[in-house]
């Protein structure tokens, strides 16, 4: 498999996909919650003053955002073992 070619892309905010607390509470059975915090906060082994409780919302999935990027800010390839 050849190395992917990197190219720049522009990230833009899409106001059509932003939801509020009421929407989430009303639709908890119909949506997937993605917790992008470090796994130590997701699993509740650590706590900060900004978080009133340990752990995550029941049913939420974990996907730590920082794990998705390389040190230079580029998006990490799916499987770095191939490179």
Secondary structure, DSSP 4 states (H G I P E B T S, - for coil): -PPPPP--------GGG---HHHHHHTTTTS--EE-S-HHHHTTS---TT-SSSS--TTPEE--GGGGB-TTSPBPPS-GGG-
